[in-house]
């Protein structure tokens, strides 16, 4: 593999490190230093706490069988969970496909089909969308009847996993193939 790099702005060379490696390094150097504050959610993260949440979700993604280069649709507003999902996807080597939380069911379906998303992460409610789960039910006739790991919908051929983000009390990701 070729490294294409032209360096002319400082005496320091470019550091070849991905986002996940940089988070690991910051966690080792400054574990107790605060790095993210979400005032609206009343949440604060130190590097160690952020690293812990990101690592937990990265392990969930790997256990679901996501591989380097897979696409992960993220249908979330700008929240702490979205940041954690972004970092976990980068750590695993996934392509994060940001989906506008105000998409209609048809627009969501079109995006999922065109992008080839293997997974979709969402939360039940977003400001302007009262019930995202209802919109997902509109997309797929097999949504309510399939078993976990056995999603085969001809209308959504690449989609295998749907992950619900629950924001009650603390950051937890409850994952299901399809929520029943």
C-alpha positions as a printed Julia matrix, in Angstrom:
180×3 Matrix{Float64}:
   0.0     0.0    0.0
   1.27    3.47  -0.88
   1.24    6.3    1.61
   0.55    9.52  -0.23
   1.89   12.28   1.94
   3.35   15.7    1.32
   4.62   17.51   4.37
   5.67   21.14   4.39
   3.96   22.97   7.25
   5.98   22.06  10.35
   8.96   20.17  11.63
   6.7    17.43  12.98
   5.75   14.64  10.56
   2.16   13.49  10.09
   1.05   10.95  12.7
  -0.55    7.86  11.14
  -3.2     7.04  13.71
  -6.92    6.39  13.29
  -9.65    7.83  15.51
  -9.91    4.7   17.64
  -6.16    4.62  18.25
  -6.21    8.3   19.18
  -9.0     7.7   21.71
  -6.99    4.82  23.24
  -3.95    7.09  23.53
  -5.93    9.95  25.12
  -7.47    7.52  27.58
  -4.04    6.29  28.66
  -2.6     9.79  28.98
  -5.59   11.6   30.52
  -8.09    9.05  31.88
  -9.69   11.41  34.41
  -9.79   14.5   32.21
 -13.22   15.56  31.04
 -13.57   15.36  27.26
 -17.28   15.65  26.4
 -20.12   17.58  28.0
 -23.73   17.34  26.84
 -25.58   19.99  28.83
 -29.05   19.17  27.47
 -28.62   15.51  28.5
 -26.86   16.35  31.78
 -24.03   13.98  30.84
 -20.29   14.41  31.26
 -17.61   12.03  30.02
 -13.99   11.65  31.01
 -11.68    9.99  28.5
 -11.86    6.76  30.52
 -15.68    6.79  30.65
 -15.95    7.58  26.94
 -13.43    4.87  26.09
 -15.43    2.38  28.17
 -18.73    3.18  26.4
 -17.11    3.13  22.95
 -15.38   -0.19  23.64
 -18.62   -1.79  24.9
 -20.49   -0.8   21.77
 -17.61   -1.79  19.47
 -17.73   -5.26  21.07
 -21.49   -5.44  20.43
 -20.92   -4.57  16.77
 -18.24   -7.24  16.45
 -20.42   -9.84  18.19
 -23.18   -9.12  15.67
 -20.77   -9.98  12.89
 -20.04   -6.55  11.47
 -16.87   -6.54   9.35
 -14.44   -3.88   8.23
 -16.11   -1.77   5.53
 -19.72   -2.65   6.4
 -22.18    0.24   6.41
 -23.99    1.22   9.58
 -27.0     3.54   9.26
 -27.29    5.96  12.16
 -30.75    7.51  12.5
 -30.05    9.6   15.61
 -30.04   13.27  16.54
 -26.82   14.86  17.79
 -26.49   13.22  21.2
 -23.82   11.59  23.34
 -24.95    8.23  21.97
 -24.32    9.43  18.43
 -20.74   10.41  19.38
 -20.16    6.99  21.0
 -21.59    5.19  17.98
 -19.37    7.26  15.66
 -16.23    6.38  17.61
 -17.17    2.7   17.95
 -17.86    2.44  14.22
 -14.47    4.02  13.5
 -12.78    1.6   15.91
 -14.33   -1.4   14.15
 -13.71    0.05  10.68
 -17.32    0.55   9.66
 -18.67    3.16   7.3
 -21.12    5.3    9.25
 -24.07    6.46   7.14
 -25.74    9.43   8.81
 -29.49    9.52   8.28
 -31.52   12.62   9.0
 -33.78   11.91  12.0
 -36.69   13.62  10.24
 -36.79   11.21   7.28
 -40.12    9.74   6.28
 -40.47    5.95   6.08
 -40.09    5.99   2.29
 -36.98    8.21   2.42
 -35.46    5.98   5.09
 -36.11    2.89   2.98
 -34.53    4.51  -0.08
 -31.42    5.48   1.9
 -31.07    2.02   3.41
 -31.38    0.31   0.03
 -29.1     2.72  -1.85
 -26.38    2.76   0.82
 -26.43   -0.99   1.47
 -26.59   -0.55   5.25
 -26.13   -3.8    7.13
 -27.37   -2.27  10.37
 -29.56    0.58  11.55
 -29.28    2.37  14.88
 -32.19    4.52  16.05
 -33.97    5.82  19.12
 -37.71    5.53  19.63
 -38.44    9.24  19.48
 -36.78   12.27  17.94
 -38.04   15.85  18.31
 -40.0    15.98  15.07
 -40.64   12.23  14.69
 -43.03   10.96  17.35
 -42.53    7.26  16.83
 -39.58    6.03  14.77
 -40.53    2.43  15.56
 -43.86    2.88  13.76
 -42.02    4.19  10.73
 -39.79    1.11  10.76
 -42.88   -1.1   10.82
 -44.09    0.63   7.66
 -40.82   -0.36   5.92
 -40.94   -4.08   6.4
 -43.7    -6.66   6.37
 -41.42   -9.13   8.16
 -40.48   -6.76  10.98
 -42.86   -8.19  13.57
 -42.63  -11.83  12.56
 -38.92  -12.58  12.05
 -36.63  -14.22  14.57
 -33.42  -12.5   15.71
 -30.7   -13.17  13.16
 -33.21  -14.31  10.54
 -34.21  -11.04   8.87
 -34.8   -11.69   5.19
 -36.77   -8.87   3.68
 -36.64   -8.53  -0.13
 -37.41   -4.82   0.22
 -34.35   -4.3    2.47
 -31.89   -6.92   1.18
 -28.74   -5.77   3.0
 -30.3    -4.89   6.39
 -29.66   -7.52   9.06
 -29.6    -5.66  12.38
 -31.71   -2.97  14.0
 -30.33   -1.46  17.2
 -32.35    0.63  19.64
 -30.61    3.3   21.69
 -32.17    3.78  25.1
 -31.2     6.98  26.87
 -32.89    6.48  30.23
 -30.62    7.19  33.21
 -27.35    6.33  31.46
 -26.03    5.36  28.07
 -27.08    1.8   27.28
 -27.49    0.15  23.93
 -30.06   -2.59  23.82
 -29.58   -4.47  20.6
 -32.0    -6.7   18.81
 -32.18   -7.97  15.28
 -35.71   -6.62  15.18
 -37.56   -5.34  18.21
 -40.74   -7.22  18.98
